Amino acid sequence: MTRQASDFGREPVGGVVGHVVHLVASAGWSWAALAFAVGWVSRSWRRALWLAPASLLVAVVAYYLVKMGQGEFRAFDLTLGNGPQGPMPIDWNGFLTHVVAWGAAALIFGPPLGWAGASAREPHLRGLASRLVVPLIAVVDMSLRLPGSPELDGAVATNTWTVVRILAVTVCALLAAWAVHTTVRAHRTART
């Protein structure tokens, strides 16, 4: 989601906001959150087991179609002396490789994430572990992002990872505190 800047550096399309949106949309935790949310709104854990991966598959295809529309999968003729002679053909092999690889990941990780979303509806401490899945994935995902890719380097990416990590840790603490509070309150109510 970048275009070549006039100084041959990488300039984010849509400015800083566009770059942040791209970083968040391409992070693993946001995809986990989609499957989790589908599980959360499913009427049963059985539905969550197939709706979460189905939703991820649709999202994967849509994501790569958008990237294709932005010119990500254009084939370039690298032979000397051959300049662009019109629109560059689409690199279908590159497109399909990404869709199949991430589609397989959707089929593998979708069911447990959907189940976690369905289980997170359990009240009090019973559902806490499931409610912590996405924020914990966000902390791990953002902590393991390694420098080296021009897309992931720079102040915007570093600040995005830091903000997401801080928010995820805060959400974990709030979820744990709320679960303890509601459990204690339920026990007190049951005694009276």
C-alpha positions as CSV (number, residue, x, y, z in Angstrom):
1,M,0.0,0.0,0.0
2,T,2.8,2.3,-0.9
3,R,3.8,4.3,-3.9
4,Q,7.2,5.5,-5.0
5,A,7.9,9.0,-3.7
6,S,9.7,11.6,-5.8
7,D,12.9,11.1,-3.7
8,F,12.7,7.3,-4.4
9,G,11.7,6.6,-0.8
10,R,8.5,4.9,0.1
11,E,5.5,7.2,0.7
12,P,2.4,5.7,2.2
13,V,-0.8,6.0,0.2
14,G,-3.3,8.0,2.2
15,G,-0.6,9.6,4.3
16,V,0.0,8.6,7.9
17,V,-3.6,7.5,8.5
18,G,-3.6,5.2,5.4
19,H,-0.3,3.7,6.6
20,V,-1.7,3.0,10.1
21,V,-4.8,1.4,8.6
22,H,-2.7,-0.7,6.4
23,L,-0.5,-1.8,9.3
24,V,-3.5,-2.7,11.4
25,A,-5.3,-4.5,8.6
26,S,-2.2,-6.6,7.8
27,A,-1.5,-7.5,11.4
28,G,-2.3,-11.0,12.5
29,W,-4.2,-9.9,15.6
30,S,-6.8,-8.0,13.6
31,W,-7.6,-11.1,11.6
32,A,-7.8,-13.1,14.8
33,A,-10.2,-10.4,16.1
34,L,-12.4,-10.9,13.0
35,A,-12.8,-14.6,13.6
36,F,-13.3,-14.0,17.4
37,A,-16.0,-11.5,16.7
38,V,-17.8,-13.8,14.4
39,G,-17.7,-16.5,17.1
40,W,-18.9,-14.0,19.6
41,V,-22.1,-13.1,17.6
42,S,-22.7,-16.7,16.5
43,R,-25.7,-18.3,18.1
44,S,-23.8,-21.4,19.1
45,W,-20.2,-22.6,19.2
46,R,-21.0,-25.1,16.4
47,R,-21.9,-22.2,14.1
48,A,-18.8,-20.3,15.3
49,L,-16.6,-23.3,14.2
50,W,-17.6,-22.9,10.5
51,L,-18.6,-19.2,10.3
52,A,-15.3,-17.9,11.6
53,P,-13.1,-19.6,9.0
54,A,-15.7,-18.8,6.3
55,S,-15.5,-15.1,7.3
56,L,-11.8,-15.2,7.2
57,L,-11.7,-16.8,3.8
58,V,-14.0,-14.1,2.4
59,A,-11.8,-11.4,4.1
60,V,-8.6,-12.9,2.7
61,V,-9.9,-12.9,-0.9
62,A,-11.2,-9.3,-0.5
63,Y,-7.9,-8.2,1.0
64,Y,-5.9,-9.5,-1.9
65,L,-8.4,-8.3,-4.5
66,V,-7.9,-4.8,-3.0
67,K,-4.1,-5.2,-3.1
68,M,-4.4,-6.4,-6.7
69,G,-6.5,-3.3,-7.6
70,Q,-3.7,-1.2,-6.1
71,G,-1.2,-2.8,-8.4
72,E,0.5,-5.1,-5.9
73,F,0.4,-8.2,-8.2
74,R,1.6,-6.7,-11.5
75,A,4.1,-8.8,-13.5
76,F,7.1,-6.8,-14.7
77,D,9.1,-7.6,-17.8
78,L,12.6,-7.5,-16.6
79,T,14.4,-8.0,-19.9
80,L,16.7,-5.2,-20.9
81,G,15.3,-2.6,-23.2
82,N,11.6,-3.5,-22.6
83,G,9.8,-0.7,-21.1
84,P,6.1,-0.7,-20.1
85,Q,4.1,-1.1,-23.3
86,G,0.7,-0.5,-21.7
87,P,-0.9,-2.1,-18.6
88,M,1.3,-4.7,-17.0
89,P,-0.3,-8.1,-16.8
90,I,-1.4,-9.5,-13.4
91,D,0.8,-12.0,-11.7
92,W,-1.8,-14.6,-11.0
93,N,0.7,-17.0,-9.6
94,G,1.7,-14.5,-6.9
95,F,-1.9,-13.6,-6.2
96,L,-3.1,-17.2,-5.9
97,T,-0.1,-18.2,-3.8
98,H,-1.0,-15.6,-1.2
99,V,-4.7,-16.4,-1.3
100,V,-4.2,-20.1,-0.9
101,A,-1.6,-19.7,1.9
102,W,-3.7,-17.3,3.9
103,G,-6.8,-19.2,3.1
104,A,-5.3,-22.3,4.6
105,A,-4.3,-20.3,7.7
106,A,-8.0,-19.2,7.9
107,L,-9.2,-22.8,7.8
108,I,-6.7,-23.8,10.5
109,F,-7.0,-20.9,12.9
110,G,-10.6,-19.8,12.2
111,P,-12.4,-22.6,14.1
112,P,-10.5,-22.2,17.4
113,L,-10.8,-18.4,17.3
114,G,-14.5,-18.7,16.5
115,W,-14.9,-21.1,19.4
116,A,-13.0,-18.7,21.7
117,G,-15.4,-16.0,20.7
118,A,-18.4,-18.1,21.4
119,S,-16.9,-19.2,24.8
120,A,-16.1,-15.6,25.7
121,R,-19.8,-15.0,26.3
122,E,-19.6,-17.1,29.4
123,P,-20.0,-14.8,32.4
124,H,-17.6,-13.9,35.1
125,L,-14.2,-15.8,35.4
126,R,-15.4,-18.7,33.3
127,G,-15.1,-16.8,30.0
128,L,-12.1,-14.7,31.0
129,A,-9.5,-16.9,29.2
130,S,-11.4,-16.7,26.0
131,R,-11.9,-13.0,26.3
132,L,-8.2,-12.5,26.7
133,V,-7.3,-14.4,23.5
134,V,-7.3,-11.4,21.0
135,P,-5.6,-8.9,23.3
136,L,-2.9,-11.5,24.1
137,I,-2.4,-12.3,20.4
138,A,-2.1,-8.5,19.8
139,V,0.6,-8.2,22.4
140,V,2.6,-11.1,21.0
141,D,2.0,-10.1,17.4
142,M,3.2,-6.5,18.0
143,S,6.1,-7.6,20.1
144,L,7.4,-10.0,17.5
145,R,7.3,-7.6,14.6
146,L,10.9,-7.4,13.4
147,P,12.5,-4.5,11.6
148,G,13.9,-5.0,8.1
149,S,10.9,-4.5,5.9
150,P,10.6,-0.9,4.7
151,E,6.9,-1.2,5.3
152,L,7.4,-2.1,9.0
153,D,10.3,0.4,9.7
154,G,9.9,4.0,10.7
155,A,8.2,6.1,13.3
156,V,4.6,5.4,12.1
157,A,5.0,1.6,12.4
158,T,6.9,1.8,15.7
159,N,4.3,4.1,17.2
160,T,1.4,2.0,15.8
161,W,2.9,-1.2,17.4
162,T,3.5,0.6,20.7
163,V,-0.1,2.0,20.8
164,V,-1.6,-1.3,20.0
165,R,0.5,-3.1,22.6
166,I,-0.4,-0.6,25.3
167,L,-4.1,-0.8,24.4
168,A,-4.0,-4.6,24.4
169,V,-2.3,-4.8,27.8
170,T,-4.8,-2.2,29.2
171,V,-7.7,-4.3,27.7
172,C,-6.3,-7.4,29.4
173,A,-6.1,-5.7,32.8
174,L,-9.6,-4.3,32.4
175,L,-11.1,-7.6,31.4
176,A,-9.5,-9.4,34.3
177,A,-10.6,-6.7,36.8
178,W,-14.2,-6.8,35.4
179,A,-14.3,-10.6,35.6
180,V,-13.1,-10.6,39.2
181,H,-15.5,-7.9,40.1
182,T,-18.6,-9.6,38.6
183,T,-17.6,-12.9,40.1
184,V,-17.3,-11.5,43.6
185,R,-20.5,-9.6,43.2
186,A,-22.3,-12.7,42.0
187,H,-21.0,-14.7,45.0
188,R,-22.2,-12.0,47.4
189,T,-25.6,-11.8,45.7
190,A,-25.9,-15.6,45.9
191,R,-25.2,-15.6,49.7
192,T,-27.9,-13.1,50.5
